[in-house]
Amino acid sequence: MRLSGIVSSGLGRASIFMAQPHYQEQFLEILNEEAWPGTLNVKVVESDLSKFIAMREKSGIDTLGISDIVVEKAKNIDLSNVEFIRVRGFLREGKSFGGATAINCNIQTSNSDLIPSAILIPDLTRHVDVIEIISTKFLRERINVSDGDLVNIEIDV
């Protein structure tokens, strides 16, 4: 399954979460190496939004704010062969760090090789159409992208 999207800047807060040892231990199992302490945000192109919404729904994320047409389309997408990996949240010093769902993937541009990565779907997020990608590499540099560039995300099904 392929999803395409446009690279966009996030809030710059992912590094706080990504650097947490509890998460890094789990990312090590998912990526087979320590994850880069940040995410690449990719705004899903309209034609692929139903695929991402299907992934969010299977992860247990509400579809509030999503058009009924997209939600109905998402119900017809078969994700039975996609592995959804639970990332457990935790409490530290009275502060809650939420859980997420990860899906292994590869990311690339038209000019780059496929880079092993994972889609990270946080349990709590404001984004309904933005995919957060984690990788062992600093993706903006590795695949040479800036805000506004198109990327493709490949998921084995």
Backbone as a printed PyTorch tensor [residue, N CA C, xyz], in Angstrom:
tensor([[[  0.8480,  -1.1710,   0.0000],
         [  0.0000,   0.0000,   0.0000],
         [  0.8950,   1.2340,   0.0000]],

        [[  0.5130,   2.1890,  -0.7980],
         [  1.2980,   3.4280,  -0.8970],
         [  0.4440,   4.6050,  -0.4390]],

        [[  1.0740,   5.4720,   0.3520],
         [  0.4820,   6.7480,   0.7110],
         [  1.4580,   7.8250,   0.2780]],

        [[  0.9330,   8.9050,  -0.2530],
         [  1.7680,  10.0290,  -0.6420],
         [  1.3810,  11.2310,   0.1890]],

        [[  2.3530,  12.1120,   0.3840],
         [  2.0630,  13.3060,   1.1570],
         [  3.1330,  14.3570,   0.9820]],

        [[  2.8460,  15.4920,   1.5540],
         [  3.7090,  16.6630,   1.4570],
         [  4.3830,  16.8860,   2.8100]],

        [[  5.7050,  17.0210,   2.7890],
         [  6.4720,  17.2640,   4.0120],
         [  6.0440,  18.6090,   4.5980]],

        [[  5.8150,  18.6090,   5.9140],
         [  5.4250,  19.8490,   6.5910],
         [  6.0930,  19.9200,   7.9550]],

        [[  6.2560,  21.1300,   8.4500],
         [  6.8450,  21.3050,   9.7720],
         [  5.8140,  21.0110,  10.8450]],

        [[  6.2820,  20.4140,  11.9260],
         [  5.4110,  20.1490,  13.0560],
         [  5.5770,  21.2390,  14.0970]],

        [[  5.2310,  20.9050,  15.3270],
         [  5.3240,  21.8610,  16.4240],
         [  6.7100,  21.9010,  17.0430]],

        [[  7.5820,  20.9770,  16.6180],
         [  8.9330,  20.9340,  17.1540],
         [  9.0320,  20.2720,  18.5150]],

        [[  7.9810,  19.5650,  18.9120],
         [  7.9610,  18.9360,  20.2360],
         [  8.2760,  17.4520,  20.2060]],

        [[  8.3540,  16.8570,  19.0280],
         [  8.5560,  15.4090,  18.9350],
         [  9.8480,  14.9620,  19.6050]],

        [[ 10.8790,  15.7970,  19.5470],
         [ 12.1670,  15.3930,  20.1180],
         [ 12.0710,  15.1490,  21.6130]],

        [[ 11.2000,  15.8750,  22.3120],
         [ 10.9960,  15.6640,  23.7490],
         [ 10.5110,  14.2460,  23.9980]],

        [[  9.5510,  13.8140,  23.1940],
         [  8.9840,  12.4800,  23.3600],
         [  9.9230,  11.4050,  22.8310]],

        [[ 10.4840,  11.6600,  21.6540],
         [ 11.3340,  10.6640,  21.0120],
         [ 12.5820,  10.3410,  21.8240]],

        [[ 13.0500,  11.2770,  22.6360],
         [ 14.2720,  11.0760,  23.4200],
         [ 14.0260,  10.2740,  24.7010]],

        [[ 12.7860,  10.0240,  25.0460],
         [ 12.4830,   9.3070,  26.2910],
         [ 12.9650,   7.8560,  26.1890]],

        [[ 13.7510,   7.4080,  27.1690],
         [ 14.2820,   6.0350,  27.1440],
         [ 13.1920,   4.9650,  27.0010]],

        [[ 12.0390,   5.1810,  27.6420],
         [ 10.9550,   4.1920,  27.5620],
         [ 10.4930,   4.0060,  26.1080]],

        [[ 10.3790,   5.1020,  25.3790],
         [ 10.0030,   5.0190,  23.9680],
         [ 11.1430,   4.4350,  23.1450]],

        [[ 12.3650,   4.9120,  23.3790],
         [ 13.5040,   4.4640,  22.5840],
         [ 13.6920,   2.9520,  22.6770]],

        [[ 13.4440,   2.3760,  23.8580],
         [ 13.5430,   0.9120,  24.0020],
         [ 12.5640,   0.2110,  23.0710]],

        [[ 11.3640,   0.7670,  22.9580],
         [ 10.3510,   0.1670,  22.0880],
         [ 10.6550,   0.4250,  20.6150]],

        [[ 11.1510,   1.6190,  20.2990],
         [ 11.5100,   1.9250,  18.9140],
         [ 12.6570,   1.0420,  18.4440]],

        [[ 13.5330,   0.6830,  19.3520],
         [ 14.6340,  -0.2160,  19.0290],
         [ 14.0960,  -1.5540,  18.5230]],

        [[ 13.0290,  -2.0350,  19.1480],
         [ 12.4070,  -3.2930,  18.7110],
         [ 11.7290,  -3.1360,  17.3520]],

        [[ 11.1750,  -1.9710,  17.0930],
         [ 10.4450,  -1.7290,  15.8440],
         [ 11.4040,  -1.4890,  14.6790]],

        [[ 12.4380,  -0.6640,  14.9100],
         [ 13.3450,  -0.2380,  13.8390],
         [ 14.6680,  -1.0000,  13.8030]],

        [[ 14.9140,  -1.8260,  14.8120],
         [ 16.1690,  -2.5820,  14.9510],
         [ 17.3770,  -1.7030,  15.2160]],

        [[ 17.1650,  -0.4360,  15.4830],
         [ 18.1950,   0.5270,  15.8750],
         [ 17.4880,   1.6250,  16.6560]],

        [[ 18.2760,   2.4340,  17.3540],
         [ 17.7010,   3.5670,  18.0580],
         [ 17.1130,   4.5460,  17.0540]],

        [[ 15.9710,   5.1270,  17.3960],
         [ 15.3090,   6.0780,  16.5030],
         [ 15.9450,   7.4560,  16.5960]],

        [[ 15.9660,   8.1610,  15.4710],
         [ 16.3810,   9.5560,  15.4480],
         [ 15.4130,  10.3140,  16.3600]],

        [[ 15.8870,  11.2450,  17.1800],
         [ 15.0000,  11.9300,  18.1270],
         [ 14.1420,  13.0310,  17.4980]],

        [[ 13.2950,  12.6350,  16.5950],
         [ 12.3720,  13.5600,  15.9530],
         [ 11.5370,  12.8010,  14.9440]],

        [[ 10.5250,  13.4440,  14.4120],
         [  9.6790,  12.8150,  13.4050],
         [  9.6630,  13.6740,  12.1450]],

        [[  9.3110,  13.0520,  11.0450],
         [  9.0630,  13.7800,   9.8090],
         [  7.5510,  13.8180,   9.6340]],

        [[  6.9950,  15.0080,   9.5620],
         [  5.5550,  15.1500,   9.3770],
         [  5.2360,  15.2010,   7.8880]],

        [[  4.2280,  14.4100,   7.5080],
         [  3.8230,  14.3140,   6.1120],
         [  2.3070,  14.4920,   6.0400]],

        [[  1.8610,  15.5700,   5.3940],
         [  0.4230,  15.8100,   5.2200],
         [ -0.0650,  14.9470,   4.0600]],

        [[ -0.9530,  14.0380,   4.3620],
         [ -1.4390,  13.0630,   3.3820],
         [ -2.1940,  13.7670,   2.2560]],

        [[ -1.9050,  13.3490,   1.0160],
         [ -2.6560,  13.8990,  -0.1130],
         [ -4.1030,  13.4100,  -0.0110]],

        [[ -5.0050,  14.2370,  -0.4700],
         [ -6.4480,  13.9710,  -0.3440],
         [ -6.8420,  12.5790,  -0.8370]],

        [[ -6.2800,  12.1450,  -1.9680],
         [ -6.6650,  10.8500,  -2.5500],
         [ -6.2490,   9.6590,  -1.6870]],

        [[ -5.3100,   9.8420,  -0.7510],
         [ -4.8570,   8.7500,   0.1160],
         [ -5.3560,   8.8760,   1.5470]],

        [[ -6.1340,   9.9160,   1.8410],
         [ -6.5640,  10.1690,   3.2110],
         [ -7.3670,   9.0060,   3.7900]],

        [[ -8.2040,   8.3680,   2.9960],
         [ -9.0090,   7.2510,   3.5190],
         [ -8.1280,   6.0970,   3.9990]],

        [[ -6.9730,   5.8710,   3.3580],
         [ -6.0520,   4.8160,   3.8000],
         [ -5.5060,   5.1390,   5.1880]],

        [[ -5.1090,   6.4000,   5.3880],
         [ -4.5780,   6.8000,   6.6830],
         [ -5.6750,   6.7600,   7.7570]],

        [[ -6.8700,   7.1740,   7.4050],
         [ -7.9820,   7.1420,   8.3650],
         [ -8.2810,   5.6970,   8.7550]],

        [[ -8.1920,   4.7620,   7.8150],
         [ -8.3880,   3.3460,   8.1400],
         [ -7.3420,   2.8850,   9.1580]],

        [[ -6.0990,   3.3380,   8.9990],
         [ -5.0350,   2.9890,   9.9480],
         [ -5.3140,   3.6010,  11.3210]],

        [[ -5.7510,   4.8460,  11.3200],
         [ -6.0830,   5.5100,  12.5920],
         [ -7.2160,   4.7710,  13.2980]],

        [[ -8.2450,   4.4000,  12.5360],
         [ -9.3690,   3.6830,  13.1380],
         [ -8.9290,   2.3460,  13.7200]],

        [[ -8.1120,   1.6060,  12.9780],
         [ -7.6390,   0.3140,  13.4770],
         [ -6.7570,   0.4980,  14.7130]],

        [[ -6.1330,   1.6660,  14.8430],
         [ -5.3120,   1.9810,  16.0090],
         [ -6.1600,   2.4430,  17.1970]],

        [[ -7.4590,   2.6170,  16.9620],
         [ -8.3490,   3.0450,  18.0370],
         [ -8.5010,   4.5450,  18.1580]],

        [[ -8.0860,   5.2920,  17.1460],
         [ -8.1730,   6.7520,  17.1770],
         [ -9.4990,   7.1890,  16.5680]],

        [[-10.1710,   8.0980,  17.2480],
         [-11.4780,   8.5960,  16.8200],
         [-11.3790,   9.3160,  15.4790]],

        [[-12.4830,   9.3210,  14.7480],
         [-12.5030,   9.9620,  13.4300],
         [-13.2590,  11.2890,  13.4570]],

        [[-13.3670,  11.9090,  14.6220],
         [-14.0180,  13.2130,  14.7050],
         [-13.3150,  14.1980,  13.7840]],

        [[-14.0880,  14.9850,  13.0820],
         [-13.5180,  15.9860,  12.1960],
         [-13.2040,  15.4710,  10.8010]],

        [[-13.4460,  14.1990,  10.5720],
         [-13.1980,  13.6000,   9.2550],
         [-14.5320,  13.4890,   8.5260]],

        [[-14.5370,  13.8090,   7.2460],
         [-15.7910,  13.7540,   6.4900],
         [-16.3360,  12.3240,   6.4460]],

        [[-17.6500,  12.2230,   6.4410],
         [-18.3230,  10.9190,   6.3950],
         [-17.9190,  10.1240,   5.1570]],

        [[-17.6830,  10.8100,   4.0550],
         [-17.2970,  10.1330,   2.8130],
         [-15.9530,   9.4360,   2.9920]],

        [[-14.9890,  10.1300,   3.5910],
         [-13.6640,   9.5510,   3.8150],
         [-13.7530,   8.3880,   4.7920]],

        [[-14.5340,   8.5400,   5.8480],
         [-14.6920,   7.4780,   6.8480],
         [-15.3340,   6.2470,   6.2150]],

        [[-16.3380,   6.4340,   5.3810],
         [-16.9890,   5.3010,   4.7050],
         [-16.0070,   4.5920,   3.7690]],

        [[-15.2230,   5.3560,   3.0340],
         [-14.2020,   4.7790,   2.1470],
         [-13.1820,   3.9750,   2.9530]],

        [[-12.8160,   4.4990,   4.1250],
         [-11.8150,   3.8490,   4.9850],
         [-12.2850,   2.4710,   5.4390]],

        [[-13.5830,   2.3170,   5.6140],
         [-14.1340,   1.0310,   6.0780],
         [-13.9150,  -0.0900,   5.0700]],

        [[-13.6960,   0.2570,   3.8160],
         [-13.5110,  -0.7460,   2.7600],
         [-12.0440,  -1.0840,   2.4930]],

        [[-11.1360,  -0.5380,   3.2870],
         [ -9.7040,  -0.7740,   3.0760],
         [ -9.2590,  -1.9470,   3.9350]],

        [[ -8.6790,  -2.9330,   3.3060],
         [ -8.2470,  -4.1550,   3.9940],
         [ -6.8500,  -3.9580,   4.5850]],

        [[ -6.7890,  -3.9660,   5.9060],
         [ -5.5150,  -3.8350,   6.6120],
         [ -5.1700,  -5.1120,   7.3770]],

        [[ -5.8260,  -6.2070,   7.0200],
         [ -5.6500,  -7.4540,   7.7740],
         [ -4.2160,  -7.9830,   7.7340]],

        [[ -3.4490,  -7.6360,   6.7190],
         [ -2.0640,  -8.1140,   6.6360],
         [ -1.0330,  -7.0870,   7.1210]],

        [[ -1.5120,  -5.9540,   7.6460],
         [ -0.6140,  -4.9230,   8.1610],
         [ -0.4270,  -5.1550,   9.6530]],

        [[  0.8510,  -5.1460,  10.0930],
         [  1.1300,  -5.3380,  11.5100],
         [  1.0860,  -3.9950,  12.2340]],

        [[  0.2220,  -3.9190,  13.2270],
         [  0.0980,  -2.7390,  14.0740],
         [  0.8110,  -3.0510,  15.3860]],

        [[  1.8300,  -2.2630,  15.7110],
         [  2.6800,  -2.5190,  16.8750],
         [  2.3470,  -1.4910,  17.9550]],

        [[  1.9990,  -1.9810,  19.1190],
         [  1.6410,  -1.0820,  20.2260],
         [  2.8850,  -0.4900,  20.8730]],

        [[  2.8960,   0.8220,  21.0360],
         [  3.9450,   1.5330,  21.7690],
         [  3.2900,   1.9880,  23.0750]],

        [[  3.7730,   1.4460,  24.1690],
         [  3.1680,   1.7120,  25.4670],
         [  3.5740,   3.0900,  25.9920]],

        [[  2.6040,   3.7670,  26.5780],
         [  2.8770,   5.0250,  27.2530],
         [  3.3930,   4.7550,  28.6560]],

        [[  3.6610,   5.8100,  29.4100],
         [  4.2030,   5.6490,  30.7590],
         [  4.0350,   6.9430,  31.5500]],

        [[  4.2470,   6.8560,  32.8530],
         [  4.2760,   8.0110,  33.7460],
         [  5.6990,   8.2030,  34.2290]],

        [[  6.1480,   9.4480,  34.2660],
         [  7.4630,   9.7430,  34.8260],
         [  7.3880,  11.0700,  35.5580]],

        [[  7.7440,  11.0110,  36.8230],
         [  7.7320,  12.2060,  37.6680],
         [  6.3990,  12.9360,  37.5870]],

        [[  5.3200,  12.1610,  37.6210],
         [  3.9790,  12.7310,  37.6010],
         [  3.5040,  13.2100,  36.2470]],

        [[  4.3260,  13.0610,  35.2270],
         [  3.9570,  13.4860,  33.8760],
         [  3.6010,  12.2710,  33.0330]],

        [[  2.4920,  12.3760,  32.3050],
         [  2.0220,  11.2800,  31.4730],
         [  2.5700,  11.4070,  30.0550]],

        [[  3.1120,  10.3010,  29.5640],
         [  3.5650,  10.2010,  28.1770],
         [  2.6900,   9.1440,  27.5180]],

        [[  1.9150,   9.5490,  26.5230],
         [  0.9130,   8.6770,  25.9340],
         [  1.4680,   7.5770,  25.0580]],

        [[  0.6160,   6.6140,  24.7950],
         [  0.9660,   5.5160,  23.9060],
         [  0.7700,   5.8870,  22.4460]],

        [[  1.0790,   4.9430,  21.5980],
         [  0.9500,   5.1560,  20.1540],
         [  0.8780,   3.7930,  19.4660]],

        [[  0.6580,   3.8400,  18.1890],
         [  0.7030,   2.6490,  17.3450],
         [  1.7430,   2.8950,  16.2640]],

        [[  2.5450,   1.8810,  15.9810],
         [  3.5570,   1.9860,  14.9310],
         [  3.2700,   0.9740,  13.8300]],

        [[  3.5840,   1.3580,  12.6130],
         [  3.4280,   0.4990,  11.4410],
         [  4.7150,   0.6190,  10.6320]],

        [[  5.4070,  -0.4900,  10.4390],
         [  6.6370,  -0.4490,   9.6480],
         [  6.3340,  -0.0360,   8.2150]],

        [[  7.2520,   0.7430,   7.6540],
         [  7.0770,   1.2310,   6.2920],
         [  8.4450,   1.5750,   5.7160]],

        [[  8.4380,   2.0350,   4.5120],
         [  9.6180,   2.6170,   3.8690],
         [  9.1780,   3.9500,   3.3000]],

        [[ 10.0900,   4.9120,   3.3090],
         [  9.7730,   6.2300,   2.7700],
         [ 10.8010,   6.5770,   1.7020]],

        [[ 10.3570,   7.3350,   0.7050],
         [ 11.2680,   7.7620,  -0.3450],
         [ 10.6920,   8.9600,  -1.0920]],

        [[ 11.5690,   9.6230,  -1.8210],
         [ 11.1590,  10.6440,  -2.7820],
         [ 11.4080,  10.0410,  -4.1580]],

        [[ 11.0880,  10.7910,  -5.1850],
         [ 11.3510,  10.2940,  -6.5320],
         [ 12.8540,  10.1910,  -6.7930]],

        [[ 13.6720,  10.8500,  -5.9550],
         [ 15.1270,  10.8500,  -6.1610],
         [ 15.9090,  10.1030,  -5.0920]],

        [[ 15.2430,   9.3730,  -4.2060],
         [ 15.9700,   8.7200,  -3.1170],
         [ 15.6910,   7.2210,  -3.0870]],

        [[ 16.5390,   6.5280,  -2.3600],
         [ 16.3090,   5.1140,  -2.0920],
         [ 15.2000,   4.9860,  -1.0510]],

        [[ 14.6690,   3.7620,  -0.9120],
         [ 13.7130,   3.4830,   0.1580],
         [ 14.4510,   3.4750,   1.4880]],

        [[ 13.9270,   4.1700,   2.4850],
         [ 14.5250,   4.2170,   3.8080],
         [ 13.5730,   3.5300,   4.7860]],

        [[ 14.0370,   2.4690,   5.4670],
         [ 13.1880,   1.8110,   6.4650],
         [ 12.7760,   2.8110,   7.5450]],

        [[ 11.4920,   2.8110,   7.8610],
         [ 10.9190,   3.7650,   8.7960],
         [  9.6930,   3.1300,   9.4410]],

        [[  8.9670,   3.9280,  10.1910],
         [  7.6910,   3.4880,  10.7520],
         [  6.7540,   4.6830,  10.8680]],

        [[  5.5000,   4.4310,  10.5810],
         [  4.4590,   5.4200,  10.8340],
         [  4.1750,   5.3490,  12.3230]],

        [[  4.0750,   6.4950,  12.9580],
         [  3.7520,   6.5500,  14.3740],
         [  2.4250,   7.2900,  14.5170]],

        [[  1.4300,   6.6040,  15.0650],
         [  0.1150,   7.2050,  15.2660],
         [ -0.0900,   7.3810,  16.7650]],

        [[  0.1600,   8.5960,  17.2740],
         [ -0.0060,   8.8310,  18.7130],
         [ -1.4710,   8.6920,  19.1280]],

        [[ -1.6780,   8.2250,  20.3570],
         [ -3.0430,   8.1130,  20.8710],
         [ -3.7020,   9.4800,  20.9770]],

        [[ -2.9190,  10.4920,  21.3170],
         [ -3.4270,  11.8580,  21.4170],
         [ -2.6870,  12.7280,  20.4150]],

        [[ -3.4260,  13.2660,  19.4820],
         [ -2.8330,  14.1370,  18.4770],
         [ -3.8860,  15.0840,  17.9390]],

        [[ -3.4610,  16.2390,  17.5010],
         [ -4.3700,  17.1950,  16.8630],
         [ -4.4550,  16.9380,  15.3630]],

        [[ -3.4890,  16.1880,  14.8560],
         [ -3.4180,  15.9550,  13.4130],
         [ -4.3900,  14.8550,  12.9950]],

        [[ -5.2110,  15.1280,  11.9910],
         [ -6.0610,  14.0690,  11.4450],
         [ -5.5870,  13.6610,  10.0540]],

        [[ -4.7520,  14.4850,   9.4550],
         [ -4.2980,  14.1950,   8.0920],
         [ -2.7810,  14.2590,   7.9680]],

        [[ -2.0870,  14.1670,   9.1050],
         [ -0.6260,  14.2270,   9.1000],
         [ -0.0480,  12.9380,   9.6580]],

        [[  0.8090,  12.3120,   8.8690],
         [  1.5070,  11.0970,   9.2800],
         [  2.8230,  11.5190,   9.9230]],

        [[  3.1200,  10.9580,  11.0810],
         [  4.4130,  11.1760,  11.7180],
         [  5.2740,   9.9560,  11.4170]],

        [[  6.4360,  10.1920,  10.8290],
         [  7.3430,   9.1080,  10.4490],
         [  8.5500,   9.1240,  11.3770]],

        [[  8.8840,   7.9450,  11.9130],
         [ 10.1180,   7.8050,  12.6840],
         [ 11.0680,   6.9240,  11.8890]],

        [[ 12.3400,   7.1380,  12.1280],
         [ 13.3680,   6.3850,  11.4240],
         [ 14.6470,   6.4200,  12.2540]],

        [[ 15.5890,   5.6000,  11.8900],
         [ 16.9010,   5.6590,  12.5440],
         [ 17.7290,   6.7990,  11.9650]],

        [[ 17.2610,   7.3670,  10.8800],
         [ 17.9760,   8.4410,  10.1760],
         [ 17.2550,   9.7720,  10.3460]],

        [[ 18.0050,  10.8730,  10.2200],
         [ 17.4110,  12.1980,  10.1480],
         [ 16.8610,  12.3270,   8.7300]],

        [[ 15.5680,  12.0820,   8.5800],
         [ 14.9780,  11.9230,   7.2540],
         [ 15.0630,  13.1690,   6.3720]],

        [[ 14.9040,  14.3360,   6.9420],
         [ 14.9860,  15.5550,   6.1110],
         [ 16.3230,  15.6120,   5.3820]],

        [[ 17.3670,  15.1810,   6.0640],
         [ 18.7050,  15.1910,   5.4610],
         [ 18.9240,  13.9570,   4.5820]],

        [[ 18.5170,  12.8070,   5.0790],
         [ 18.8020,  11.5310,   4.3930],
         [ 18.1300,  11.4290,   3.0280]],

        [[ 16.8700,  11.8960,   2.9510],
         [ 16.1870,  11.8460,   1.6520],
         [ 16.0940,  13.2420,   1.0210]],

        [[ 16.7800,  14.2040,   1.6520],
         [ 16.9180,  15.5510,   1.1090],
         [ 15.5650,  16.1890,   0.7930]],

        [[ 14.7570,  16.3980,   1.8500],
         [ 13.4470,  17.0180,   1.6590],
         [ 13.3090,  18.2640,   2.5230]],

        [[ 12.4400,  19.1370,   2.0600],
         [ 12.0620,  20.3550,   2.7720],
         [ 10.5410,  20.4380,   2.7680]],

        [[ 10.0110,  21.3530,   3.5560],
         [  8.5690,  21.5680,   3.5500],
         [  8.0920,  21.7910,   2.1180]],

        [[  6.9830,  21.1290,   1.7850],
         [  6.4020,  21.2620,   0.4550],
         [  6.7950,  20.1620,  -0.5120]],

        [[  7.8070,  19.3470,  -0.1570],
         [  8.2390,  18.2610,  -1.0450],
         [  7.3270,  17.0470,  -0.9100]],

        [[  7.1340,  16.3430,  -2.0100],
         [  6.3090,  15.1280,  -2.0400],
         [  7.1460,  13.9140,  -1.6570]],

        [[  6.5900,  13.0670,  -0.7770],
         [  7.2180,  11.7950,  -0.4190],
         [  6.2070,  10.6790,  -0.5770]],

        [[  6.7300,   9.4640,  -0.7530],
         [  5.8890,   8.2760,  -0.8330],
         [  6.2270,   7.3500,   0.3220]],

        [[  5.1910,   6.7910,   0.9150],
         [  5.3340,   5.8740,   2.0390],
         [  4.7730,   4.5330,   1.6020]],

        [[  5.6120,   3.5000,   1.6710],
         [  5.2320,   2.1520,   1.2500],
         [  5.0390,   1.2560,   2.4670]],

        [[  3.9050,   0.5830,   2.5170],
         [  3.6040,  -0.3560,   3.6010],
         [  3.3400,  -1.7150,   2.9660]],

        [[  4.0300,  -2.7350,   3.4690],
         [  3.7830,  -4.0970,   2.9650],
         [  2.4170,  -4.5770,   3.4350]],

        [[  1.6260,  -5.0900,   2.5130],
         [  0.3200,  -5.6650,   2.8620],
         [  0.2020,  -7.0740,   2.3430]]])
